Amino acid sequence: MAILDTIKQQIEDNEILLYMKGSPNAPQCGFSSRTVQALMACGQRFAYVDILSNPEIRSELPKFANWPTFPQLWIKGELIGGCDIITEMHEKGELKELVDEAAPAAE
């Protein structure tokens, strides 16, 4: 049960949180890479968790979130989605609005 507490705490403590494979500077899959590029283009700081170095989170988060794949972007405690959704939101300008709204509280 402790790992679920950790996940909940991470989501609560970070206004903008990306669960991904690798790190923003060294993504370990194409989906994580595209998501990071879209997020970085918004110009705000964000937290991340490398699920490859956290196998318990990797196995439990999909059940908790009811979302089977990675990456997963959480903003203000809400699951926004994965790579396709984030990329599409970025192209429409919706992601920057959402990230900018959340960012001041993260400062």
N, CA, C and O atoms as CSV, one atom per row, in Angstrom:
chain,resi,resn,atom,element,x,y,z
A,1,MET,N,N,0.823,-1.208,0.000
A,1,MET,CA,C,0.000,0.000,0.000
A,1,MET,C,C,0.862,1.265,0.000
A,1,MET,O,O,0.418,2.318,-0.458
A,2,ALA,N,N,2.079,1.165,0.506
A,2,ALA,CA,C,2.950,2.329,0.626
A,2,ALA,C,C,3.220,2.989,-0.723
A,2,ALA,O,O,3.340,4.212,-0.797
A,3,ILE,N,N,3.317,2.207,-1.774
A,3,ILE,CA,C,3.631,2.790,-3.077
A,3,ILE,C,C,2.483,3.677,-3.570
A,3,ILE,O,O,2.719,4.693,-4.223
A,4,LEU,N,N,1.251,3.294,-3.261
A,4,LEU,CA,C,0.109,4.147,-3.626
A,4,LEU,C,C,0.157,5.474,-2.869
A,4,LEU,O,O,-0.191,6.521,-3.414
A,5,ASP,N,N,0.590,5.418,-1.613
A,5,ASP,CA,C,0.752,6.648,-0.829
A,5,ASP,C,C,1.816,7.541,-1.458
A,5,ASP,O,O,1.659,8.760,-1.520
A,6,THR,N,N,2.891,6.926,-1.919
A,6,THR,CA,C,3.972,7.674,-2.582
A,6,THR,C,C,3.448,8.355,-3.844
A,6,THR,O,O,3.708,9.536,-4.071
A,7,ILE,N,N,2.713,7.607,-4.661
A,7,ILE,CA,C,2.149,8.164,-5.897
A,7,ILE,C,C,1.214,9.333,-5.577
A,7,ILE,O,O,1.312,10.395,-6.191
A,8,LYS,N,N,0.319,9.139,-4.626
A,8,LYS,CA,C,-0.615,10.199,-4.241
A,8,LYS,C,C,0.137,11.436,-3.753
A,8,LYS,O,O,-0.229,12.565,-4.080
A,9,GLN,N,N,1.190,11.210,-2.969
A,9,GLN,CA,C,1.988,12.322,-2.444
A,9,GLN,C,C,2.685,13.075,-3.569
A,9,GLN,O,O,2.715,14.306,-3.570
A,10,GLN,N,N,3.245,12.342,-4.525
A,10,GLN,CA,C,3.918,12.979,-5.663
A,10,GLN,C,C,2.941,13.848,-6.446
A,10,GLN,O,O,3.264,14.974,-6.826
A,11,ILE,N,N,1.762,13.324,-6.680
A,11,ILE,CA,C,0.749,14.052,-7.451
A,11,ILE,C,C,0.274,15.292,-6.691
A,11,ILE,O,O,0.055,16.345,-7.289
A,12,GLU,N,N,0.117,15.161,-5.367
A,12,GLU,CA,C,-0.314,16.295,-4.543
A,12,GLU,C,C,0.765,17.366,-4.441
A,12,GLU,O,O,0.457,18.558,-4.449
A,13,ASP,N,N,2.026,16.953,-4.346
A,13,ASP,CA,C,3.131,17.877,-4.087
A,13,ASP,C,C,3.608,18.634,-5.321
A,13,ASP,O,O,4.319,19.631,-5.193
A,14,ASN,N,N,3.235,18.183,-6.502
A,14,ASN,CA,C,3.735,18.791,-7.737
A,14,ASN,C,C,2.580,19.235,-8.617
A,14,ASN,O,O,1.767,18.417,-9.049
A,15,GLU,N,N,2.511,20.539,-8.882
A,15,GLU,CA,C,1.437,21.083,-9.715
A,15,GLU,C,C,1.490,20.501,-11.132
A,15,GLU,O,O,0.456,20.232,-11.743
A,16,ILE,N,N,2.722,20.309,-11.646
A,16,ILE,CA,C,2.919,19.755,-12.988
A,16,ILE,C,C,3.879,18.593,-12.844
A,16,ILE,O,O,5.046,18.787,-12.502
A,17,LEU,N,N,3.395,17.380,-13.105
A,17,LEU,CA,C,4.182,16.177,-12.885
A,17,LEU,C,C,4.060,15.247,-14.079
A,17,LEU,O,O,2.960,14.939,-14.539
A,18,LEU,N,N,5.208,14.809,-14.569
A,18,LEU,CA,C,5.237,13.891,-15.700
A,18,LEU,C,C,5.862,12.569,-15.262
A,18,LEU,O,O,7.009,12.527,-14.818
A,19,TYR,N,N,5.097,11.504,-15.393
A,19,TYR,CA,C,5.635,10.154,-15.214
A,19,TYR,C,C,6.103,9.712,-16.593
A,19,TYR,O,O,5.314,9.661,-17.537
A,20,MET,N,N,7.389,9.392,-16.705
A,20,MET,CA,C,7.959,9.122,-18.020
A,20,MET,C,C,9.055,8.060,-17.933
A,20,MET,O,O,9.475,7.657,-16.849
A,21,LYS,N,N,9.499,7.627,-19.100
A,21,LYS,CA,C,10.622,6.704,-19.192
A,21,LYS,C,C,11.877,7.536,-19.432
A,21,LYS,O,O,12.033,8.163,-20.480
A,22,GLY,N,N,12.769,7.529,-18.441
A,22,GLY,CA,C,13.978,8.326,-18.522
A,22,GLY,C,C,13.789,9.670,-17.848
A,22,GLY,O,O,12.955,9.822,-16.956
A,23,SER,N,N,14.583,10.653,-18.293
A,23,SER,CA,C,14.510,12.003,-17.745
A,23,SER,C,C,14.271,12.988,-18.891
A,23,SER,O,O,14.447,12.636,-20.057
A,24,PRO,N,N,13.871,14.224,-18.564
A,24,PRO,CA,C,13.637,15.195,-19.636
A,24,PRO,C,C,14.862,15.399,-20.538
A,24,PRO,O,O,14.714,15.619,-21.740
A,25,ASN,N,N,16.051,15.327,-19.971
A,25,ASN,CA,C,17.271,15.499,-20.766
A,25,ASN,C,C,17.695,14.234,-21.488
A,25,ASN,O,O,18.486,14.290,-22.430
A,26,ALA,N,N,17.174,13.092,-21.054
A,26,ALA,CA,C,17.532,11.818,-21.683
A,26,ALA,C,C,16.336,10.868,-21.678
A,26,ALA,O,O,16.353,9.850,-20.987
A,27,PRO,N,N,15.283,11.205,-22.458
A,27,PRO,CA,C,14.109,10.324,-22.508
A,27,PRO,C,C,14.490,8.959,-23.070
A,27,PRO,O,O,15.345,8.854,-23.950
A,28,GLN,N,N,13.846,7.918,-22.551
A,28,GLN,CA,C,14.186,6.558,-22.947
A,28,GLN,C,C,13.167,5.931,-23.893
A,28,GLN,O,O,13.227,4.730,-24.156
A,29,CYS,N,N,12.236,6.727,-24.404
A,29,CYS,CA,C,11.325,6.230,-25.441
A,29,CYS,C,C,10.801,7.416,-26.232
A,29,CYS,O,O,10.798,8.546,-25.743
A,30,GLY,N,N,10.365,7.159,-27.439
A,30,GLY,CA,C,9.891,8.216,-28.316
A,30,GLY,C,C,8.681,8.955,-27.783
A,30,GLY,O,O,8.560,10.167,-27.960
A,31,PHE,N,N,7.779,8.226,-27.125
A,31,PHE,CA,C,6.574,8.862,-26.580
A,31,PHE,C,C,6.943,9.845,-25.471
A,31,PHE,O,O,6.422,10.959,-25.417
A,32,SER,N,N,7.856,9.419,-24.581
A,32,SER,CA,C,8.308,10.315,-23.518
A,32,SER,C,C,9.034,11.514,-24.114
A,32,SER,O,O,8.868,12.638,-23.639
A,33,SER,N,N,9.831,11.286,-25.143
A,33,SER,CA,C,10.575,12.364,-25.791
A,33,SER,C,C,9.633,13.418,-26.381
A,33,SER,O,O,9.833,14.615,-26.176
A,34,ARG,N,N,8.618,12.976,-27.106
A,34,ARG,CA,C,7.667,13.912,-27.720
A,34,ARG,C,C,6.878,14.682,-26.657
A,34,ARG,O,O,6.612,15.874,-26.810
A,35,THR,N,N,6.515,13.992,-25.593
A,35,THR,CA,C,5.771,14.639,-24.515
A,35,THR,C,C,6.629,15.699,-23.839
A,35,THR,O,O,6.158,16.806,-23.578
A,36,VAL,N,N,7.891,15.366,-23.552
A,36,VAL,CA,C,8.806,16.314,-22.921
A,36,VAL,C,C,9.009,17.535,-23.821
A,36,VAL,O,O,9.021,18.665,-23.333
A,37,GLN,N,N,9.165,17.321,-25.111
A,37,GLN,CA,C,9.352,18.451,-26.034
A,37,GLN,C,C,8.153,19.397,-25.986
A,37,GLN,O,O,8.318,20.616,-25.950
A,38,ALA,N,N,6.960,18.832,-25.985
A,38,ALA,CA,C,5.745,19.658,-25.924
A,38,ALA,C,C,5.682,20.418,-24.603
A,38,ALA,O,O,5.348,21.602,-24.574
A,39,LEU,N,N,6.005,19.732,-23.519
A,39,LEU,CA,C,5.954,20.345,-22.193
A,39,LEU,C,C,7.018,21.426,-22.049
A,39,LEU,O,O,6.739,22.502,-21.519
A,40,MET,N,N,8.233,21.153,-22.514
A,40,MET,CA,C,9.318,22.137,-22.423
A,40,MET,C,C,9.012,23.372,-23.275
A,40,MET,O,O,9.403,24.484,-22.921
A,41,ALA,N,N,8.322,23.180,-24.382
A,41,ALA,CA,C,7.965,24.303,-25.246
A,41,ALA,C,C,7.030,25.285,-24.540
A,41,ALA,O,O,6.914,26.439,-24.952
A,42,CYS,N,N,6.371,24.832,-23.491
A,42,CYS,CA,C,5.477,25.702,-22.726
A,42,CYS,C,C,6.252,26.667,-21.836
A,42,CYS,O,O,5.703,27.672,-21.383
A,43,GLY,N,N,7.520,26.368,-21.584
A,43,GLY,CA,C,8.381,27.296,-20.869
A,43,GLY,C,C,8.248,27.332,-19.364
A,43,GLY,O,O,8.709,28.282,-18.732
A,44,GLN,N,N,7.638,26.335,-18.779
A,44,GLN,CA,C,7.490,26.290,-17.323
A,44,GLN,C,C,8.226,25.076,-16.758
A,44,GLN,O,O,8.421,24.066,-17.435
A,45,ARG,N,N,8.619,25.210,-15.514
A,45,ARG,CA,C,9.275,24.083,-14.840
A,45,ARG,C,C,8.235,23.012,-14.521
A,45,ARG,O,O,7.066,23.311,-14.278
A,46,PHE,N,N,8.685,21.761,-14.527
A,46,PHE,CA,C,7.802,20.664,-14.152
A,46,PHE,C,C,8.625,19.575,-13.474
A,46,PHE,O,O,9.830,19.450,-13.692
A,47,ALA,N,N,7.943,18.798,-12.654
A,47,ALA,CA,C,8.579,17.670,-11.987
A,47,ALA,C,C,8.391,16.425,-12.842
A,47,ALA,O,O,7.476,16.349,-13.663
A,48,TYR,N,N,9.266,15.460,-12.638
A,48,TYR,CA,C,9.109,14.201,-13.364
A,48,TYR,C,C,9.526,13.044,-12.471
A,48,TYR,O,O,10.273,13.213,-11.507
A,49,VAL,N,N,9.028,11.873,-12.813
A,49,VAL,CA,C,9.424,10.628,-12.160
A,49,VAL,C,C,9.798,9.656,-13.267
A,49,VAL,O,O,9.013,9.404,-14.182
A,50,ASP,N,N,11.010,9.110,-13.172
A,50,ASP,CA,C,11.481,8.106,-14.125
A,50,ASP,C,C,10.933,6.755,-13.687
A,50,ASP,O,O,11.379,6.188,-12.690
A,51,ILE,N,N,9.968,6.245,-14.437
A,51,ILE,CA,C,9.342,4.976,-14.055
A,51,ILE,C,C,10.267,3.783,-14.285
A,51,ILE,O,O,10.049,2.714,-13.716
A,52,LEU,N,N,11.300,3.958,-15.119
A,52,LEU,CA,C,12.244,2.852,-15.347
A,52,LEU,C,C,13.083,2.590,-14.099
A,52,LEU,O,O,13.461,1.449,-13.835
A,53,SER,N,N,13.373,3.633,-13.335
A,53,SER,CA,C,14.137,3.443,-12.104
A,53,SER,C,C,13.221,3.297,-10.888
A,53,SER,O,O,13.693,3.198,-9.755
A,54,ASN,N,N,11.913,3.286,-11.130
A,54,ASN,CA,C,10.914,3.089,-10.062
A,54,ASN,C,C,9.911,2.026,-10.490
A,54,ASN,O,O,8.762,2.345,-10.795
A,55,PRO,N,N,10.341,0.748,-10.514
A,55,PRO,CA,C,9.463,-0.309,-11.033
A,55,PRO,C,C,8.138,-0.458,-10.289
A,55,PRO,O,O,7.138,-0.851,-10.888
A,56,GLU,N,N,8.117,-0.148,-8.991
A,56,GLU,CA,C,6.852,-0.256,-8.252
A,56,GLU,C,C,5.847,0.781,-8.753
A,56,GLU,O,O,4.664,0.480,-8.913
A,57,ILE,N,N,6.321,1.997,-8.999
A,57,ILE,CA,C,5.442,3.032,-9.535
A,57,ILE,C,C,5.002,2.632,-10.939
A,57,ILE,O,O,3.839,2.801,-11.305
A,58,ARG,N,N,5.940,2.100,-11.721
A,58,ARG,CA,C,5.613,1.678,-13.091
A,58,ARG,C,C,4.495,0.639,-13.103
A,58,ARG,O,O,3.649,0.649,-13.998
A,59,SER,N,N,4.485,-0.248,-12.123
A,59,SER,CA,C,3.455,-1.292,-12.113
A,59,SER,C,C,2.143,-0.825,-11.477
A,59,SER,O,O,1.072,-1.292,-11.865
A,60,GLU,N,N,2.212,0.083,-10.512
A,60,GLU,CA,C,1.007,0.475,-9.780
A,60,GLU,C,C,0.287,1.696,-10.347
A,60,GLU,O,O,-0.937,1.786,-10.245
A,61,LEU,N,N,1.019,2.634,-10.938
A,61,LEU,CA,C,0.385,3.863,-11.422
A,61,LEU,C,C,-0.705,3.616,-12.461
A,61,LEU,O,O,-1.754,4.255,-12.383
A,62,PRO,N,N,-0.508,2.716,-13.435
A,62,PRO,CA,C,-1.592,2.491,-14.402
A,62,PRO,C,C,-2.909,2.053,-13.749
A,62,PRO,O,O,-3.984,2.424,-14.219
A,63,LYS,N,N,-2.828,1.268,-12.671
A,63,LYS,CA,C,-4.044,0.847,-11.965
A,63,LYS,C,C,-4.667,2.036,-11.238
A,63,LYS,O,O,-5.880,2.240,-11.281
A,64,PHE,N,N,-3.820,2.811,-10.572
A,64,PHE,CA,C,-4.283,3.973,-9.820
A,64,PHE,C,C,-4.943,4.987,-10.754
A,64,PHE,O,O,-6.010,5.524,-10.455
A,65,ALA,N,N,-4.292,5.237,-11.884
A,65,ALA,CA,C,-4.758,6.275,-12.815
A,65,ALA,C,C,-5.833,5.774,-13.764
A,65,ALA,O,O,-6.516,6.564,-14.415
A,66,ASN,N,N,-5.980,4.456,-13.838
A,66,ASN,CA,C,-6.864,3.852,-14.834
A,66,ASN,C,C,-6.434,4.289,-16.239
A,66,ASN,O,O,-7.260,4.578,-17.105
A,67,TRP,N,N,-5.117,4.324,-16.429
A,67,TRP,CA,C,-4.500,4.723,-17.700
A,67,TRP,C,C,-3.322,3.787,-17.917
A,67,TRP,O,O,-2.367,3.830,-17.140
A,68,PRO,N,N,-3.351,2.945,-18.940
A,68,PRO,CA,C,-2.397,1.840,-19.044
A,68,PRO,C,C,-0.985,2.181,-19.519
A,68,PRO,O,O,-0.070,1.376,-19.344
A,69,THR,N,N,-0.792,3.355,-20.115
A,69,THR,CA,C,0.489,3.615,-20.774
A,69,THR,C,C,1.247,4.790,-20.158
A,69,THR,O,O,0.712,5.549,-19.349
A,70,PHE,N,N,2.490,4.913,-20.560
A,70,PHE,CA,C,3.336,6.036,-20.177
A,70,PHE,C,C,3.822,6.719,-21.442
A,70,PHE,O,O,3.948,6.074,-22.482
A,71,PRO,N,N,4.093,7.997,-21.369
A,71,PRO,CA,C,4.082,8.877,-20.202
A,71,PRO,C,C,2.666,9.250,-19.747
A,71,PRO,O,O,1.679,9.054,-20.456
A,72,GLN,N,N,2.618,9.794,-18.537
A,72,GLN,CA,C,1.368,10.318,-17.985
A,72,GLN,C,C,1.655,11.710,-17.443
A,72,GLN,O,O,2.563,11.893,-16.633
A,73,LEU,N,N,0.887,12.679,-17.888
A,73,LEU,CA,C,1.026,14.046,-17.387
A,73,LEU,C,C,-0.106,14.347,-16.417
A,73,LEU,O,O,-1.283,14.173,-16.731
A,74,TRP,N,N,0.280,14.802,-15.233
A,74,TRP,CA,C,-0.674,15.201,-14.194
A,74,TRP,C,C,-0.502,16.694,-13.942
A,74,TRP,O,O,0.616,17.164,-13.731
A,75,ILE,N,N,-1.588,17.431,-13.962
A,75,ILE,CA,C,-1.554,18.854,-13.653
A,75,ILE,C,C,-2.608,19.136,-12.594
A,75,ILE,O,O,-3.786,18.818,-12.756
A,76,LYS,N,N,-2.151,19.739,-11.508
A,76,LYS,CA,C,-3.018,20.068,-10.370
A,76,LYS,C,C,-3.819,18.851,-9.906
A,76,LYS,O,O,-5.015,18.951,-9.636
A,77,GLY,N,N,-3.154,17.716,-9.818
A,77,GLY,CA,C,-3.787,16.511,-9.287
A,77,GLY,C,C,-4.664,15.763,-10.259
A,77,GLY,O,O,-5.282,14.766,-9.888
A,78,GLU,N,N,-4.736,16.219,-11.500
A,78,GLU,CA,C,-5.615,15.587,-12.487
A,78,GLU,C,C,-4.798,14.995,-13.627
A,78,GLU,O,O,-3.893,15.639,-14.158
A,79,LEU,N,N,-5.125,13.772,-13.990
A,79,LEU,CA,C,-4.465,13.142,-15.131
A,79,LEU,C,C,-4.936,13.832,-16.408
A,79,LEU,O,O,-6.130,13.874,-16.706
A,80,ILE,N,N,-3.975,14.369,-17.154
A,80,ILE,CA,C,-4.300,15.042,-18.408
A,80,ILE,C,C,-4.283,14.033,-19.559
A,80,ILE,O,O,-5.158,14.058,-20.424
A,81,GLY,N,N,-3.293,13.154,-19.564
A,81,GLY,CA,C,-3.238,12.128,-20.598
A,81,GLY,C,C,-1.813,11.737,-20.929
A,81,GLY,O,O,-0.871,12.038,-20.196
A,82,GLY,N,N,-1.685,11.052,-22.066
A,82,GLY,CA,C,-0.403,10.563,-22.526
A,82,GLY,C,C,0.084,11.337,-23.731
A,82,GLY,O,O,-0.375,12.445,-24.008
A,83,CYS,N,N,1.007,10.746,-24.431
A,83,CYS,CA,C,1.709,11.409,-25.529
A,83,CYS,C,C,0.775,11.997,-26.580
A,83,CYS,O,O,0.909,13.174,-26.916
A,84,ASP,N,N,-0.161,11.221,-27.107
A,84,ASP,CA,C,-1.026,11.706,-28.186
A,84,ASP,C,C,-1.869,12.902,-27.738
A,84,ASP,O,O,-2.000,13.887,-28.465
A,85,ILE,N,N,-2.429,12.805,-26.551
A,85,ILE,CA,C,-3.273,13.880,-26.028
A,85,ILE,C,C,-2.433,15.135,-25.786
A,85,ILE,O,O,-2.844,16.238,-26.145
A,86,ILE,N,N,-1.260,14.967,-25.178
A,86,ILE,CA,C,-0.389,16.099,-24.868
A,86,ILE,C,C,0.090,16.771,-26.154
A,86,ILE,O,O,0.083,17.998,-26.255
A,87,THR,N,N,0.506,15.971,-27.135
A,87,THR,CA,C,0.973,16.508,-28.411
A,87,THR,C,C,-0.138,17.303,-29.103
A,87,THR,O,O,0.097,18.397,-29.616
A,88,GLU,N,N,-1.332,16.746,-29.110
A,88,GLU,CA,C,-2.473,17.416,-29.733
A,88,GLU,C,C,-2.812,18.719,-28.998
A,88,GLU,O,O,-3.080,19.741,-29.630
A,89,MET,N,N,-2.800,18.676,-27.673
A,89,MET,CA,C,-3.085,19.884,-26.885
A,89,MET,C,C,-2.034,20.959,-27.159
A,89,MET,O,O,-2.348,22.146,-27.249
A,90,HIS,N,N,-0.782,20.519,-27.289
A,90,HIS,CA,C,0.308,21.467,-27.568
A,90,HIS,C,C,0.096,22.140,-28.927
A,90,HIS,O,O,0.247,23.355,-29.056
A,91,GLU,N,N,-0.248,21.352,-29.922
A,91,GLU,CA,C,-0.462,21.894,-31.271
A,91,GLU,C,C,-1.605,22.897,-31.304
A,91,GLU,O,O,-1.575,23.840,-32.094
A,92,LYS,N,N,-2.610,22.707,-30.459
A,92,LYS,CA,C,-3.769,23.611,-30.413
A,92,LYS,C,C,-3.548,24.806,-29.483
A,92,LYS,O,O,-4.377,25.714,-29.430
A,93,GLY,N,N,-2.425,24.806,-28.747
A,93,GLY,CA,C,-2.162,25.878,-27.793
A,93,GLY,C,C,-2.813,25.673,-26.441
A,93,GLY,O,O,-2.677,26.513,-25.552
A,94,GLU,N,N,-3.518,24.567,-26.275
A,94,GLU,CA,C,-4.238,24.307,-25.019
A,94,GLU,C,C,-3.290,23.911,-23.887
A,94,GLU,O,O,-3.543,24.222,-22.724
A,95,LEU,N,N,-2.203,23.229,-24.229
A,95,LEU,CA,C,-1.282,22.750,-23.195
A,95,LEU,C,C,-0.612,23.928,-22.496
A,95,LEU,O,O,-0.516,23.942,-21.269
A,96,LYS,N,N,-0.152,24.909,-23.254
A,96,LYS,CA,C,0.516,26.073,-22.658
A,96,LYS,C,C,-0.415,26.796,-21.699
A,96,LYS,O,O,0.013,27.195,-20.616
A,97,GLU,N,N,-1.667,26.972,-22.068
A,97,GLU,CA,C,-2.639,27.620,-21.182
A,97,GLU,C,C,-2.753,26.857,-19.862
A,97,GLU,O,O,-2.714,27.447,-18.783
A,98,LEU,N,N,-2.894,25.538,-19.970
A,98,LEU,CA,C,-3.046,24.692,-18.791
A,98,LEU,C,C,-1.799,24.741,-17.913
A,98,LEU,O,O,-1.897,24.857,-16.692
A,99,VAL,N,N,-0.640,24.653,-18.535
A,99,VAL,CA,C,0.629,24.668,-17.808
A,99,VAL,C,C,0.856,26.034,-17.173
A,99,VAL,O,O,1.279,26.116,-16.019
A,100,ASP,N,N,0.582,27.104,-17.910
A,100,ASP,CA,C,0.764,28.451,-17.358
A,100,ASP,C,C,-0.153,28.706,-16.165
A,100,ASP,O,O,0.239,29.375,-15.210
A,101,GLU,N,N,-1.361,28.178,-16.219
A,101,GLU,CA,C,-2.303,28.316,-15.104
A,101,GLU,C,C,-1.774,27.626,-13.861
A,101,GLU,O,O,-1.901,28.147,-12.753
A,102,ALA,N,N,-1.186,26.462,-14.041
A,102,ALA,CA,C,-0.707,25.662,-12.924
A,102,ALA,C,C,0.644,26.151,-12.390
A,102,ALA,O,O,0.941,25.997,-11.206
A,103,ALA,N,N,1.450,26.735,-13.262
A,103,ALA,CA,C,2.834,27.065,-12.917
A,103,ALA,C,C,3.026,28.041,-11.767
A,103,ALA,O,O,3.902,27.798,-10.937
A,104,PRO,N,N,2.265,29.135,-11.659
A,104,PRO,CA,C,2.558,30.077,-10.574
A,104,PRO,C,C,2.510,29.425,-9.188
A,104,PRO,O,O,3.290,29.785,-8.306
A,105,ALA,N,N,1.620,28.492,-9.001
A,105,ALA,CA,C,1.538,27.806,-7.705
A,105,ALA,C,C,2.760,26.915,-7.485
A,105,ALA,O,O,3.105,26.596,-6.348
A,106,ALA,N,N,3.413,26.513,-8.583
A,106,ALA,CA,C,4.577,25.625,-8.468
A,106,ALA,C,C,5.846,26.403,-8.122
A,106,ALA,O,O,6.844,25.813,-7.707
A,107,GLU,N,N,5.810,27.712,-8.289
A,107,GLU,CA,C,7.019,28.526,-8.059
A,107,GLU,C,C,7.376,28.580,-6.598
A,107,GLU,O,O,8.361,29.219,-6.227
